Amino acid sequence: MEALLLLIALAAVFGVVVYPAMRRRKLRQDGARGLAQAVDPTAGYGFVPSDELDVRLPGPDRELVEALEEVQRTQDWQPVAHLLAFTGDEYELRWQRVQSLAGAAAMELARSREHAAAAGADTGTEGVSFSKEPAAGLPDARWLREWRAQQPRDHGGAQVYAHFLVFQALAESDPDSRRIILEEARNVAHDAAKLAPADPTPHLTELTLARHLGYREADFDSLWGTVRGLAPEHMGAHLAVLPYWSARGAGSKEQADAFARAAAAQAPEGSLLAALPLFAVYGHLPEVNMVRGLYQSEEIGNAIEAAEYAVDQVEDDHPVRPHILHLLVWFLVRAERYGEAMEALAAVDGHVGAVPWVDEGDPAAAYAAYRALAVAGWEAAGGARAPH
């Protein structure tokens, strides 16, 4: 409601320019949603039906899904502990899995508390405590607490718990409580780093929370230096750094762009770092676009080209590749480059747990809308209707 009132106020002040732009944008969004509902975008293309899109992950990870489903069914932590142990020093994949496990635990606990609150039970909502009994038999992420308690020197458990605390902190409305949980997350991340000094993963968790704890630039640079020493080409680490240097963090659009461009320029062959400028652009797009052809601009065009080049240089199963493909779909549709959007969709369709879809209230619906626009644009341009 506050966002709607703000848009109405802006339209009243800038009615000649802003309101038509807002109206066109709303019509495009409504049209996309209507098209996604009225037309089956999967027909003839082999796309996954909208109601079967997986919102948990950006791309397929069968081993993770199987381990997590077993843990959630039994509340026994050992399947995911074994999974991380076998992930070993595949640090890009490890970072993806740690985030996914932490997020799954946070969602479990949140659902359990919601059901307990609805039933009038004591939910133990202060800090990160767990209820005495799962609400209505629901899983409540008890497996993560027991993993930490029973295997305190397992760096996998420490890594997941540290990032779980970050999710808990960011869901906390009270500023003082949020800071306490963030500081606890940092302590656990430090413990995890001591247990496996060569693993950059816990440092990435600290990179994530640094913006929220207000790290000074000198302290952040020192932390980043540690990460670069361990994994200089880690794409996930660079993505974790961008928010700190952005206008929403301690920096600005110029600083975020400079960081992304420098990393891309220094990237060796076979690295995904060339795609980093596209994420920097996405993080600083205007709320209301008043520039005709913005998505055909040189800046965005160059970022798209670099990202497309990057995904072509790595194996299809690279754990960060789906993140880039999802963002490419979003930009390519807006740039009306529908043929390229269809190619990206063919590579990534089925999973939608990635930016930009997770920035929407309903990631699957947002993705399906863009997919429908890509199909319509492709067919309008004379594209052949054949399965991918």
Secondary structure, 3 states (H helix, E strand, C coil): CHHHHHHHHHHHHCCCCHHHHHHHHHHHHHHHHHHHHHCCCCCCCCCCCHHHCECCCCCCCHHHHHHHHHHHHHCCCHHHHHHHHHHCCCHHHHHHHHHHHHHHHHHHHHHHHHHHHHCCCCCCCCCCCCCCCCHHHCCCCHHHHHHHHHCCCCHHHHHHHHHHHHHHHHCCCCHHHHHHHHHHHHHHHHHHHHHCCCCCHHHHHHHHHHHHHCCCHHHHHHHHHHHHHHCCCCHHHHHHHHHHHCCCCCCCHHHHHHHHHHHHHCCCCCCCHHHHHHHHHHCCCCCCCCCCCHHHCHHHHHHHHHHHHHHHCCCCCCCCHHHHHHHHHHHHHHCCCHHHHHHHHHHHCCECCCCCHHHCCCHHHHHHHHHHHHHHHHHHCCCCCCCC
